[in-house]
Amino acid sequence: MQLFFLMEGGTMLVLGRKQGEAVIIGDRTEVLVKEIRGNKVKLAINAPQWIKIDRKEVWLKLAETKEEQS
């Protein structure tokens, strides 16, 4: 387990997980390592419906679009 300090003042926890293992975020979000093949990892995320989940590249594109519309 490693901790990295982020510029915004928070921290980033770095964990190693094997296939079939999971991490819990808060009280209601589980991230399960579903499959590992070569350099690709398939994740299964179980979270409340009101929590929005996006791949980072999708989130960045949406944020860019919102900024352009402002």
Sequence and secondary structure as in RCSB ss.txt:
>XXXX:A:sequence
MQLFFLMEGGTMLVLGRKQGEAVIIGDRTEVLVKEIRGNKVKLAINAPQWIKIDRKEVWLKLAETKEEQS
>XXXX:A:secstr
 EEEE TTS EEEE    TT EEEETTTEEEEEEEEETTEEEEEEE  TTS    HHHHHHHHHHHHHH 
